[in-house]
Amino acid sequence: MSASARRSLFQRVFVDLARQMRWSFVPPLMVYFSYGVSGLTAIVGAFFVKDHLGLSAAFLAGLAFWAGLPWALKMPMGHLVDLFWRWKGLLIFVGAGLISASLGIMYALIAAPAAMAVIMPLGSWYVLSVLLAPAGFVVQDAVADAMSVEAVPVIDDQGNPLSEADSRALHTTMQTLGRFALIGGTVAVALLNIVMFSGTDALSVAEKAPIYARIYLIAQAIPILSVSGVVLAYLQRRAAGNDPRFDRPDEPPQINYWYFIGGAAFVAISLTVGLGGLPYGQELVFVGSMAVVVFLMTQLARALEPGQAKMLFGTAIIIFVYRAVPLPGPGYTWFAIDELGFDEQFLSILSLITSVLTLVGIILLRPLMASSTITRIVVLLSIASAVLSLPNIGLYYRVQDWTAPLTGGVVDARFIAIMDTAAESPLGQVAMIPMLAWIARNAPAHLKATFFAVMASFTNLALSASSLLTRHLNEIFLVTREVRDAGGRITVPADYGELGLLLITVAVVGVLAPLVAIVVVQASPLRTTD
């Protein structure tokens, strides 16, 4: 690469991004950062469930399904934010309360399990905690999306309206920095986990409990951070005076009661099926939720031009299928802990590598994201994900027993895991940035939060579909970890015999499903060109 080409790349990747940064971007970035920091308790939670709760992989996958459903309510929540635009910051406080309650329950479960068991079984407390957290985050996320739109200037320093090109660039920068803040939170989490878990490999399960409890106590900083972002936004608004960003030039949106009727229908379906103990309850809830969300999407599409509306549905379907592919579930993590000897600190190191390289990746790939269509990006990501699933499959089939002797012990299981994590890190976030920038550019001015919530609700419902498919695969390919009772007797033996077939199935479905979806959509009237 010539010197001029290197300078041009540096200019497009770094200099332009720095020039477009605005002080008004900071409040929504603080809320996004707090969501990234929420991963602080992920490793602790995995080990707590493994060591203290006798919950199966299928049950945990099913619980992930229920925990993902609140995100489908982001659409009526987004419409509520549009209706109460000036007071949307108060909803951040509501979300912070739910998150704090979830963290408090987990702290009490670890610090005082006997007292908690008197009130309710520990497993029930855990389920309640898992359900409260996403409810709080979905409220905060809906507000943060609205804040990210509000943060982008609509006039230049001379008071003239920004050009379409400048507006597009600033919205893309805002969404890129939003992902950067979110992943930056995970970097901070990984660093803290490495420090907190240093030397814990020699401790017993009981001796680790105080460390686990301390991490949940530290995690109470998460809701405080998001609330601080709202306070800063309020101070900026007071200082801005008559800045047109905060006073919409368009007429306020009309209340569309279908969003709230749909939300009520969603809750009614979930409670009726869940409490009624109907067979295939999760499947019924998913189908009912999908029907509600698609109906509400058609309501919003009426505010768009026909061509834009078709492109909206086409883009949503492609992203949905890409995000709905099944995952291996907790079985591979158990295998890595029990058979490969990965401890808390090493898993924290993998998390740190993932986060740091994702930050680097989304910055370096920003020009590609700005110039490529969403379909091209999904094709590249699907193929890359399939290729990068091969090392995990190889680890299961003991490829490290062959590579380690040939390399003097260098290319062992941990080396392979680190290299695979390094290559795979940026992929998950890359697909989302172009879609978010597209929303920011094309959303009607008076329905920004609702429009963001439309795509988020539909694509996040895909995560529920992914959890559902993951649960079914874990029921077909049974994977169990060793469970011992209080006396040390084995009540459930470890069985990883079918994990290999599970990993292969997930890899094949993960590459074929998105590619088929793209072919079908691009051959239909819903064809997308953006």
Summary of the structure (lengths in Angstrom):
residues: 530
radius of gyration: 23.4
end to end distance: 29.7
largest distance: 75.3
contacts: 1802
relative contact order: 0.15
helix: 78%
strand: 2%
